[in-house]
Amino acid sequence: MIEEASRLAVEGVSQYELTRAVNRFESNYTFSNINFLAKAQAMAQCEMNNEDINGIVARYRAVSVKDISRVAREIIDPQRRCTLIYSPEW
């Protein structure tokens, strides 16, 4: 897991990976809003977040490979890493 996160920060993602992820999001988002209840919940969430429900997929499509690399380098920083060690109570 740490190696993959580090690879993401250093190498970034390919355009193919990004396109595939955005297409998967669009497909899931579209088909999850088929019934009335899901559509109403999505509309309420967009209203609460002051978003346009018709612009959600477009916002995802606007993300570039450079954006992902930049944010990954900011977030996945080895200096900020911490490890949680837990063990059972004895």
C-alpha positions in Angstrom: 0.0 0.0 0.0 2.8 2.5 0.9 4.7 1.5 -2.2 1.7 2.1 -4.5 0.9 5.5 -2.8 4.6 6.5 -3.3 4.5 5.4 -6.9 1.4 7.6 -7.4 3.2 10.6 -5.9 6.4 10.1 -8.0 5.2 8.7 -11.3 1.6 9.9 -11.4 -1.2 8.2 -13.4 -1.5 7.6 -17.1 -4.1 9.3 -19.2 -5.6 5.8 -19.8 -6.0 5.2 -16.0 -7.6 8.6 -15.5 -10.0 8.2 -18.4 -11.0 4.8 -17.2 -11.6 6.0 -13.6 -13.7 9.0 -14.8 -15.7 6.7 -17.2 -16.4 4.4 -14.3 -17.5 7.2 -12.1 -19.8 8.6 -14.8 -21.3 5.1 -15.3 -21.9 4.5 -11.6 -23.2 8.0 -11.1 -25.6 7.8 -14.0 -27.0 4.3 -13.2 -27.2 5.1 -9.5 -29.6 8.0 -10.2 -32.2 6.0 -12.1 -34.8 5.6 -9.4 -36.6 8.6 -8.0 -35.3 8.2 -4.4 -31.7 8.2 -5.5 -32.2 11.1 -7.8 -33.9 13.1 -5.1 -31.1 12.4 -2.7 -28.5 13.4 -5.2 -30.4 16.6 -5.9 -30.7 17.4 -2.2 -27.0 16.7 -1.7 -26.1 19.1 -4.6 -28.4 21.7 -3.1 -26.8 21.4 0.3 -23.3 21.7 -1.3 -24.4 24.5 -3.6 -23.5 22.5 -6.7 -25.2 22.0 -10.0 -26.3 18.4 -10.4 -25.7 18.6 -14.1 -22.1 19.7 -13.7 -20.8 16.9 -11.4 -19.5 14.7 -14.2 -18.0 17.7 -16.1 -16.0 18.6 -12.9 -14.6 15.1 -12.9 -13.8 15.3 -16.6 -11.9 18.5 -16.0 -9.3 16.8 -13.7 -6.0 16.3 -15.5 -3.1 14.0 -14.9 -1.0 16.9 -13.8 -3.7 17.8 -11.2 -3.6 14.3 -9.7 0.2 14.3 -9.6 0.4 17.7 -7.9 -2.2 16.8 -5.2 -0.6 13.3 -4.7 2.8 15.0 -4.1 1.2 17.3 -1.6 -0.7 14.7 0.3 1.6 11.6 0.1 4.6 13.0 1.8 7.0 10.6 3.6 7.6 13.3 6.2 4.0 13.2 7.2 3.7 9.4 7.4 2.7 7.8 10.6 2.1 4.2 11.7 -0.6 3.0 14.0 0.4 -0.1 16.0 -2.4 -1.8 17.9 -2.4 -5.0 19.8 -5.1 -6.9 21.8 -5.6 -6.1 25.5 -4.0 -8.6 27.8 
